[in-house]
Amino acid sequence: MTYLQSFNQSTRRPVALALTVTVGALGGLLAGQARAADIPQTYTPAPAPYVEERVQTSFSRFGPYVGVRGGTAWVDDTSFNSTAPGAGIITNTYEDWNLTGSAFAGYEMEFFPGFGGRIEAELGYSSFEVEGHSQLGASLASPTGDTTAFTGMVNAYVDANLGAFRPFAGVGLGMAQVNFNDHGAGGTVVMDDDDTKFAWQLAGGVGYDLTSNLTLEGMVRYQSIMDVDLTSTAAGGSVTSSTDLNSTQGLVGLRYRF
């Protein structure tokens, strides 16, 4: 045997052994990957980002607002003295349904979480149509006349924050000009006078936010104009008497916040 033949035989054995080991390792690796592919995979989604939940517990709007309100009024009886012959004290009754309305501007603020307040200036007008006049309990024929009131009030309200609903209560102070226009009977006018006096009112109601700026409101209000002095100038001279003009009002309004 030549040297070259001896070298080839001695080299072939380790090379064949190395090839055998390499092929076996590759086969084991491929088999392991195949088994891993057969195992069901479970997908775990990434956690959602944390979002802080905030609950609104206070008013979120501050600033000026304007609005209008209107409705009907039920007025108490009034009375005055007349110098017409045999007249004396005349009591006036009014129609059940009378018109009242106002325009206003104010400012909304927060007192503490869950409660707020408003301060507003209001100009109003009410008209009460006479239904009848009576003397000593006896009705007078063909009654005429109406009573009107122009009011300038400063109102303060406390509001509760119940989401879109906002119950409120308020009080107002101001002045009013009251006109007794052509009060009379049977074609004779016995009272046509006016006076300007102190007025106050109490209100309660609820608002509902239609939008972030517009609120619908409904309220019941009691208004009192005190000690209205009236002078009769009918035949027989003049005489002055005093009466209160008190009314209960049902109102619906809209407020717009800037």
C-alpha positions as CSV (number, residue, x, y, z in Angstrom):
1,M,0.0,0.0,0.0
2,T,1.4,3.4,-0.9
3,Y,1.6,6.3,1.4
4,L,-1.2,8.1,-0.4
5,Q,-3.6,5.2,-0.1
6,S,-2.8,4.9,3.6
7,F,-3.5,8.7,4.1
8,N,-6.8,8.6,2.3
9,Q,-8.1,5.7,4.4
10,S,-7.1,7.4,7.7
11,T,-8.7,10.6,6.7
12,R,-12.1,9.2,5.5
13,R,-13.0,7.8,8.9
14,P,-13.1,11.1,10.9
15,V,-14.7,13.0,8.0
16,A,-17.5,10.4,7.7
17,L,-18.0,10.6,11.5
18,A,-18.2,14.4,11.4
19,L,-20.8,14.3,8.6
20,T,-22.9,11.7,10.5
21,V,-22.9,13.9,13.7
22,T,-23.8,17.0,11.7
23,V,-26.7,15.4,9.9
24,G,-28.0,14.0,13.1
25,A,-28.0,17.4,14.8
26,L,-29.8,19.0,11.9
27,G,-32.4,16.3,12.0
28,G,-33.0,16.8,15.7
29,L,-33.3,20.5,15.3
30,L,-35.9,20.2,12.5
31,A,-37.9,17.6,14.4
32,G,-38.0,20.0,17.5
33,Q,-39.3,22.8,15.4
34,A,-42.0,20.6,13.9
35,R,-43.2,19.6,17.3
36,A,-43.2,23.2,18.5
37,A,-45.4,24.2,15.5
38,D,-47.9,21.5,16.6
39,I,-48.4,23.1,20.0
40,P,-51.5,25.6,20.0
41,Q,-50.3,29.2,20.5
42,T,-52.3,31.5,22.9
43,Y,-52.4,35.2,22.0
44,T,-52.3,37.6,24.9
45,P,-53.2,41.2,23.9
46,A,-51.3,44.1,25.2
47,P,-53.0,45.8,28.2
48,A,-55.1,48.9,27.4
49,P,-53.6,52.2,28.3
50,Y,-54.8,53.6,31.7
51,V,-57.4,56.4,31.4
52,E,-58.2,58.3,34.6
53,E,-61.9,58.4,35.2
54,R,-63.1,61.8,36.3
55,V,-66.5,62.5,37.9
56,Q,-67.8,66.0,37.6
57,T,-68.7,67.2,41.0
58,S,-68.8,71.0,40.4
59,F,-69.9,73.5,38.0
60,S,-67.7,73.7,34.9
61,R,-69.0,77.1,33.6
62,F,-68.4,80.5,34.9
63,G,-69.2,83.9,33.4
64,P,-72.0,86.1,32.1
65,Y,-75.4,85.0,30.7
66,V,-78.5,86.5,29.2
67,G,-82.0,85.3,28.9
68,V,-85.8,85.8,28.7
69,R,-88.7,84.2,30.6
70,G,-92.4,84.5,30.3
71,G,-95.7,82.9,31.4
72,T,-98.9,83.5,33.3
73,A,-99.7,85.2,36.6
74,W,-102.5,84.9,39.1
75,V,-103.0,88.1,41.1
76,D,-104.7,88.7,44.4
77,D,-107.6,91.1,44.8
78,T,-106.7,94.8,45.3
79,S,-108.8,97.7,46.6
80,F,-108.9,101.5,46.8
81,N,-111.1,104.3,48.1
82,S,-113.2,106.3,45.7
83,T,-114.7,109.7,46.1
84,A,-117.5,108.9,43.7
85,P,-120.9,109.4,45.3
86,G,-121.7,106.3,47.4
87,A,-118.6,104.4,46.2
88,G,-116.4,104.1,49.3
89,I,-114.0,101.2,49.2
90,I,-114.0,99.3,45.9
91,T,-112.5,95.8,45.6
92,N,-111.0,94.7,42.3
93,T,-110.9,91.1,41.1
94,Y,-108.8,90.0,38.1
95,E,-109.0,87.5,35.3
96,D,-107.5,84.0,36.2
97,W,-104.9,84.1,33.4
98,N,-102.7,87.2,33.0
99,L,-99.5,87.7,31.0
100,T,-96.0,88.3,32.6
101,G,-92.5,88.3,31.1
102,S,-89.0,89.6,31.6
103,A,-85.5,89.9,30.2
104,F,-82.4,89.5,32.3
105,A,-78.6,89.4,32.4
106,G,-76.4,87.9,35.0
107,Y,-73.2,86.1,36.1
108,E,-72.9,82.4,37.0
109,M,-70.3,81.3,39.6
110,E,-69.3,78.3,41.9
111,F,-69.6,78.4,45.6
112,F,-68.3,74.9,46.4
113,P,-68.3,71.5,44.6
114,G,-71.9,70.5,43.6
115,F,-73.4,74.0,44.3
116,G,-73.3,77.2,42.4
117,G,-75.0,80.5,42.2
118,R,-76.1,83.3,40.0
119,I,-76.6,87.0,40.4
120,E,-78.8,88.8,37.8
121,A,-80.6,92.0,36.9
122,E,-84.1,91.6,35.6
123,L,-86.6,93.9,33.9
124,G,-90.2,92.7,33.9
125,Y,-93.7,93.6,32.8
126,S,-97.0,92.2,34.0
127,S,-100.6,93.0,32.9
128,F,-103.6,92.1,35.0
129,E,-107.1,92.5,33.4
130,V,-109.9,93.5,35.6
131,E,-112.7,90.9,35.9
132,G,-115.0,92.9,38.2
133,H,-115.4,95.6,40.8
134,S,-117.5,95.3,43.9
135,Q,-118.7,97.5,46.8
136,L,-119.7,96.1,50.1
137,G,-119.9,92.7,48.4
138,A,-122.1,93.8,45.6
139,S,-120.8,93.6,42.0
140,L,-120.8,96.8,39.9
141,A,-122.1,96.7,36.4
142,S,-119.9,96.9,33.3
143,P,-116.5,96.9,35.1
144,T,-113.5,98.4,33.2
145,G,-109.8,98.8,33.7
146,D,-106.5,96.9,34.0
147,T,-103.5,97.0,36.3
148,T,-99.9,96.9,35.0
149,A,-96.5,96.6,36.7
150,F,-93.0,97.5,35.4
151,T,-90.4,95.9,37.6
152,G,-86.6,96.3,38.0
153,M,-85.2,93.5,40.2
154,V,-81.8,92.2,41.4
155,N,-82.1,88.4,41.9
156,A,-79.8,85.9,43.6
157,Y,-80.1,82.2,43.0
158,V,-78.5,79.1,44.5
159,D,-78.2,76.2,42.0
160,A,-77.6,72.4,42.6
161,N,-75.6,70.5,40.1
162,L,-77.4,67.2,39.3
163,G,-75.8,66.6,35.8
164,A,-78.0,68.2,33.2
165,F,-80.6,69.1,35.8
166,R,-80.0,72.1,38.0
167,P,-82.7,72.8,40.6
168,F,-82.5,76.3,42.0
169,A,-84.1,78.7,44.5
170,G,-83.8,82.5,44.6
171,V,-84.8,85.8,46.0
172,G,-85.1,89.2,44.4
173,L,-85.4,92.8,45.6
174,G,-86.2,95.9,43.6
175,M,-88.7,98.6,42.6
176,A,-91.9,98.6,40.6
177,Q,-94.1,101.1,38.9
178,V,-97.7,100.1,39.2
179,N,-100.5,101.6,37.0
180,F,-104.2,101.4,37.8
181,N,-105.6,102.3,34.4
182,D,-109.2,103.4,33.9
183,H,-110.8,101.4,36.7
184,G,-114.5,102.1,36.8
185,A,-118.0,100.8,36.2
186,G,-121.0,101.8,34.1
187,G,-118.9,104.2,32.0
188,T,-117.5,106.1,35.0
189,V,-113.8,106.0,35.7
190,V,-113.1,106.2,39.5
191,M,-109.4,105.3,39.5
192,D,-106.6,106.2,37.1
193,D,-103.3,106.6,39.0
194,D,-99.8,105.1,39.4
195,D,-97.1,104.8,42.0
196,T,-93.5,103.5,42.3
197,K,-92.8,101.2,45.3
198,F,-90.5,98.6,46.8
199,A,-90.9,95.0,45.4
200,W,-89.6,91.6,46.5
201,Q,-90.0,88.1,45.1
202,L,-89.2,84.4,45.9
203,A,-88.6,81.8,43.2
204,G,-88.0,78.1,42.9
205,G,-87.5,75.9,39.8
206,V,-85.3,73.7,37.8
207,G,-83.0,74.2,34.8
208,Y,-82.1,71.7,32.1
209,D,-79.0,72.0,30.0
210,L,-80.0,71.7,26.3
211,T,-76.4,72.3,25.3
212,S,-73.2,73.4,27.0
213,N,-74.3,77.0,26.7
214,L,-78.1,76.9,26.6
215,T,-80.4,76.1,29.6
216,L,-84.2,75.7,29.6
217,E,-85.7,76.7,32.9
218,G,-89.1,76.5,34.6
219,M,-90.0,78.3,37.8
220,V,-92.8,79.3,40.1
221,R,-92.4,82.8,41.6
222,Y,-94.3,84.8,44.2
223,Q,-94.0,88.6,43.7
224,S,-95.2,91.3,46.1
225,I,-95.3,95.1,45.4
226,M,-96.0,96.7,48.7
227,D,-98.1,99.8,49.8
228,V,-99.0,101.2,46.4
229,D,-100.6,104.6,47.0
230,L,-103.5,105.5,44.8
231,T,-105.4,108.7,44.6
232,S,-109.0,108.9,43.3
233,T,-110.0,112.1,41.6
234,A,-113.6,111.3,40.9
235,A,-116.4,113.8,41.6
236,G,-116.4,114.8,45.2
237,G,-112.7,115.5,45.6
238,S,-109.7,113.3,46.0
239,V,-108.8,110.6,48.4
240,T,-105.7,108.5,48.7
241,S,-105.5,104.8,49.8
242,S,-102.9,102.1,49.8
243,T,-103.0,98.5,48.5
244,D,-100.5,95.6,47.8
245,L,-100.2,94.0,44.4
246,N,-99.3,90.3,45.0
247,S,-99.1,87.7,42.3
248,T,-98.1,84.1,41.8
249,Q,-96.3,83.4,38.5
250,G,-95.6,80.3,36.4
251,L,-92.7,81.0,34.1
252,V,-90.6,79.2,31.4
253,G,-87.4,80.7,30.2
254,L,-84.1,80.3,28.3
255,R,-80.6,81.2,29.5
256,Y,-77.6,81.5,27.2
257,R,-74.1,81.4,28.8
258,F,-71.1,83.1,27.0
